[in-house]
Amino acid sequence: PSHDTAETKDPRKGVECYGPEASSRLKDLLAGKIIELKNDPSQDTEDKYGRLLRYVFLNGENINQKMISDGYAFEYTYKKPYEYQKEFRKSESEAREKNLGLWNKEVCNY
């Protein structure tokens, strides 16, 4: 649930703007680290492609929200509200205002 990054692996879409940067950032944050995965009881456990839907925490920090706050991802609501929706939307709004990452018009044309 909750956040989405640009595609880097989907053969139907090709590599989307800021996808490689988001993938690299996530690897930098999490590689070799012990993380906590948390599901959201208000949501399905998998998306329509069979991918697990989880929140990722590192040392108590919500990495889904960090990716949004830093401009590497955007808030995404699939069918219904979810646990961190309000916080994620606020983080996206702030990242947009600051022109961070994918919201920088010189980087991606959103």
C-alpha positions in Angstrom: 0.0 0.0 0.0 0.8 3.6 0.0 3.7 4.6 -2.1 5.0 3.9 -5.6 8.2 4.5 -7.4 8.8 4.8 -11.1 9.2 1.5 -12.9 12.5 0.0 -13.7 11.6 -3.6 -14.4 8.2 -3.6 -16.1 8.7 -4.6 -19.7 5.4 -3.0 -20.7 6.5 0.4 -19.5 10.2 0.5 -19.8 12.4 2.5 -17.4 10.4 5.5 -16.1 11.8 8.8 -15.0 13.6 8.6 -11.6 13.1 4.9 -11.4 16.9 4.0 -11.4 17.5 6.8 -8.8 14.8 5.5 -6.5 16.0 1.9 -6.8 19.6 2.9 -6.0 18.5 5.0 -3.0 16.4 2.2 -1.6 19.4 -0.2 -1.9 21.7 2.4 -0.2 19.2 2.7 2.7 18.5 -1.0 3.2 21.4 -3.1 1.9 22.7 -5.4 4.6 20.3 -3.9 7.2 17.8 -5.7 9.4 14.3 -4.3 8.6 10.9 -4.7 10.0 8.0 -5.4 7.6 4.5 -4.5 8.6 1.3 -5.3 6.8 -1.8 -3.0 6.8 -5.0 -4.9 8.0 -7.1 -2.5 6.0 -5.5 -3.5 2.7 -4.8 -6.7 0.7 -1.6 -8.6 1.4 -0.5 -8.6 -2.2 -1.1 -6.3 -5.2 -2.6 -7.6 -8.5 0.9 -8.7 -9.7 1.4 -10.9 -6.6 3.9 -8.5 -5.0 3.7 -8.3 -1.2 2.3 -5.0 0.2 4.2 -4.0 3.3 5.5 -1.0 5.2 9.2 -1.1 5.7 10.8 0.1 8.9 14.4 0.6 9.6 15.3 1.5 13.2 11.7 2.6 13.8 11.7 4.9 10.7 9.0 4.4 8.1 11.1 3.9 4.9 8.0 4.2 2.7 7.4 7.7 4.0 11.1 8.6 3.8 11.2 7.7 0.1 8.2 10.0 -0.4 9.6 12.8 1.7 12.9 12.7 -0.1 11.2 12.8 -3.6 12.0 9.3 -4.6 8.4 8.1 -4.6 4.9 9.4 -4.6 1.8 8.6 -2.6 -0.5 6.0 -4.2 -4.0 5.0 -3.1 -5.2 1.9 -4.9 -8.7 1.3 -3.8 -9.3 2.5 -0.3 -7.7 4.6 2.5 -4.8 3.0 4.3 -3.1 3.4 7.7 -0.5 6.1 6.8 -2.4 7.9 4.0 -2.6 11.3 5.6 1.1 11.3 6.5 2.2 10.1 3.1 0.1 12.7 1.3 1.6 15.4 3.5 5.1 14.2 2.8 4.4 14.2 -1.0 3.0 17.7 -0.8 6.1 18.9 1.0 8.5 17.2 -1.4 6.6 18.8 -4.4 6.8 22.2 -2.8 10.6 21.8 -2.3 11.0 20.4 -5.9 12.8 17.3 -4.5 13.8 14.3 -6.7 11.1 13.4 -9.2 9.2 16.6 -8.5 12.1 18.7 -9.9 10.9 19.8 -13.3 14.4 19.7 -14.6 14.5 16.0 -13.7 11.0 14.7 -14.5 8.1 16.4 -16.3 5.3 15.8 -13.8 
